[in-house]
Amino acid sequence: MPETTKSSVIGAAPEGAGDAQAAASAVRDMFTSIAPRYDLLNHILSLNIDRLWWRRTARTFRHILAMPGARVLDLCCGTGDMTFALRREVWKSDARILGADFSHAMLQRAAAKSAAAARDKTPRWVEADALNLPFPKAHFDLVTSAFGFRNLADYDAGLREIVRVLRPGGECGILDFGEPKGLFGALYRVYFREVLPRIGTMISGVRGPYAYLPASVERFPSPEEMLARMESAGFSESTWSPYTFGIAGLYRGKK
Ligand SMILES: C[S@@+](CC[C@H](N)C(=O)[O-])C[C@H]1O[C@@H](n2cnc3c(N)ncnc32)[C@H](O)[C@@H]1O
């Protein structure tokens, strides 16, 4: 069981950020700076596999999305691709889907994409910090986060905030990168550490964010540790399912 006392706060730590507040603002500045190229880069760097991961995650929660009046929050929604994948799973139900992010520039792109999509069941967008959500307790049936949770300055505080806004019995799905093992893992690491940062920097025109990406994945707790942290935060039945040999994976928990 990992220590979860205040002295052992763990979370994202971009280079040069001395404390949690500095880390959060460095993360926000980073995503704001790459917002115009974020979607393009995502699809190039993941060879479009990211679409399969969002869809697979959304399908996992079909049973909640089909509930009449379900309330769904997609945290760290960025330009909204996870949010749109959830919306696609909402067939006849009137589930309400909300995307939240603290980067205004990322949300602007999400809103532009939803304006171009079908008007019905369009998600709503809210500018909010995942560590201090503007929602009452026990409000949501489902909270998801795709590739965003890893960027929080305090993972335990992030988990506690998700537990707070979930209703009892509500579920959480955190999709994020992992570190594949074996020979495939060794090859993948060369790509992830050496090739990806170069391509990302070249296309985005911004130095930094794409070097931060592999560093942040290396810093992220192992599945065993993350599951223990989820249980300490108040989740039960926590599981981790690897996607694509463990390049990514879905953490699930129930309040
Ligand atoms: C890698 S992007 C993921 C976006 C989207 N979910 C996806 O799958 O493409 C991470 C997002 O998390 C957001 N983020 C990071 N820390 C946050 C926080 N504390 N509160 C809200 N959003 C945050 C960033 O602004 C960024 O848009």
The ligand as an ORCA input file, in Angstrom:
! r2SCAN-3c Opt
* xyz 0 1
  C      -3.339     14.913    -22.903
  S      -4.702     15.978    -22.814
  C      -6.040     14.831    -22.966
  C      -7.237     15.413    -23.653
  C      -8.331     14.409    -24.016
  N      -8.924     13.827    -22.845
  C      -7.837     13.335    -24.944
  O      -7.995     12.144    -24.644
  O      -7.297     13.689    -26.008
  C      -4.730     16.396    -21.113
  C      -5.714     17.493    -20.756
  O      -5.807     17.548    -19.331
  C      -6.014     18.896    -18.974
  N      -5.689     19.041    -17.559
  C      -4.506     18.768    -16.956
  N      -4.581     19.040    -15.651
  C      -5.853     19.490    -15.411
  C      -6.541     19.923    -14.257
  N      -5.949     19.987    -13.059
  N      -7.835     20.296    -14.371
  C      -8.452     20.259    -15.585
  N      -7.853     19.878    -16.722
  C      -6.560     19.491    -16.629
  C      -5.116     19.669    -19.925
  O      -5.485     21.015    -20.039
  C      -5.305     18.882    -21.228
  O      -6.322     19.436    -22.018
*
